[in-house]
Amino acid sequence: MQEEFDALQRNRTWELVPRPPRANVITGKWVFKHKLGSDGTLERYKARWVVRGAPHSTSASPASASPGLPLHALRCVPRLSTGPATTWHTCCMYVDDIILTASTAGLLRQLTDRLRAEFALKDLGPLHYFLGIEVVRRADGFFLHQRKYAHELLERAGMLNCNPAPTPVDTKAKLSASDGSPASDAPFYRSIYAVQQVCLHMHAPRDAHWAAVKRILRYVCGTMGYGLTLHASPSTSTDLVAYSDADWAGCPDTRRSTSGYCVYLGSSLVSWSSKRQPTVSRSSAEAEYRAVANAVAECTWLRQLLSELSCPVDKATVVFCDNVSAVYLSANPWVTFL
């Protein structure tokens, strides 16, 4: 606790000022927890000084109940040096967790020393664990998985010994806001799993929604060894390819569609999304066209990012779509929806 307090003082986290008249003072408290390693063993004790914000809010946001950051939520933002095109470094930050990488080991040490001169840093060595994501180094690249996070999730739900399911959801059944009776423990529902279909009902979960969550957890139980492999692609294999799809009017309550896409850089999956469309599509072609537009927007961002990282994509990005009408609309920019 004293070390944390000294670090806050060194970083000039606050400044003592006279209390303004008729001002509400927000208090704080110490939070103590155990920092565990990727294998579940105790790594160190942690103390944090946090502001008591909850008593001043009337309701809690469902997003605040999410138990952790899923794998697909992580995105790196580059901070490039001003040197030659072959000299670069990147910094990926999430609150106080940082990943640093550079084109050379010397530049990486220089960057680390400059940051350490300004802030209290602890170098944890080569990347192996970040925000619940475990990183395994292999000869052909990296393998990312969340075995520890999945184990903790199943343990919290009391489903460590459940029967695994081959798929996460029933593709034929559509969840409605009025299915079944209200769930007996809504806060527990919000704390377990908050993604895609089941997160849409976090404000008022019902028994049918809890059954869908249990189906997802059964799938997680059988796939804890699964992960994402990032291959070290050669310089001649930097093609960017995207695949898009849409579920037209899949929501039984709002008739809104769901867009989905995935983007590959070479043989590595680098970006993916499944998101409810903001408006109702009048046809399957319109829903598919919106999905293609989302995929193209993501590819445009990725191409710009790769260009800033001195790895430009020279070839045109190919986007695959399984709807003929959407393909025709994409090829003819003068066509608009009536």
Phi, psi and omega in degrees: 000320179294322178297319179294318179295319178296322178294321177296323178291316181297321182277004178052052183294326182225168177225127182283124181225159175298144180290125177295148179296142178057032178258140176277128180265123177270120182276175179223177180206160175272135176242125182249139179207167177263131175268115183258148176280177181296338179267004178090357180279157181289123180264313177191167174268143182235142175232132180229139172262117184236153179275140179280083181271334185299318181296344183263002179246146183279335181208156180264141178286137178303328182295334182288347181270357181296129186288349181177181181266117178292163186300321185283358181271350184278132177218132182269141178244125184279145169232104193263150175281169182259016181276201180299165183297335181272359179247120183205162171213155179231154181224122177246117185239143170220101186060254181246013175259132187228139169246127179243139173213154183210168182289335179224156179294325179295318179293324178295317177296320179297317179295317180297319179295322180292321177291322180293332178290337182257330185227162175277108183243153173232115181279117181267008177083200180302146183297126176220343181204128183206115176055044179081000180257122178267136184245120178250122180276132178232171183295329184258008179148221182233150174239119182255132178212170182227048182300314182296316179298318180295321179296316179295322179296313180293324178294319179294327180274355182069034184233031180295329183252025181284164177281126182295151176249143183287337181225154183282332183218163171270112186290340182276324182280141179242125181284134177243156181290345183250008181288133174070192179259162181302142179294144183287334182224083182296316178301322179294322177301314182293332184275349186272302187210131185223071179223150171044239191298315186288335181285344179291344184243024182290334180288331180210070182290151179233173185301322179295325178290321178295324176296323177293322177296318179295326177295318178297316181295325176296322176293318178299321180300324182271356184231027182296338178274355179284159179191195183239126179259125176254110184274147175279095184283142175292162183297339181272359183233065179244034178292139177253119184232136181234150176232134182231156178201166180211147175255100188291126177052042184286338180276120182289344182269317184250349183062020176276153182265165178244126178263147177214146175206160172217145185234132179248137169252105190066237178258007184256132174282119186244343181203143177201158183201147171220112191216143178290134179288145186288337182231167179278130177269137184280344181210165177295328178296319179294318178297317179293323179295321177296322178295319177297319180298320177296320179294319179295320178298318178293319179296322177298317178296317181294321178297319178294320178297315179295325177296319178292334178271016179060033177225064185292149176263111185280326183276157176292143179280129180264127178245122182264138179218140184263018179243118185297319181296319179294325177295316178297320179295322179293328181280341181240094184292349182276349180277132177232159179280140179277000000 
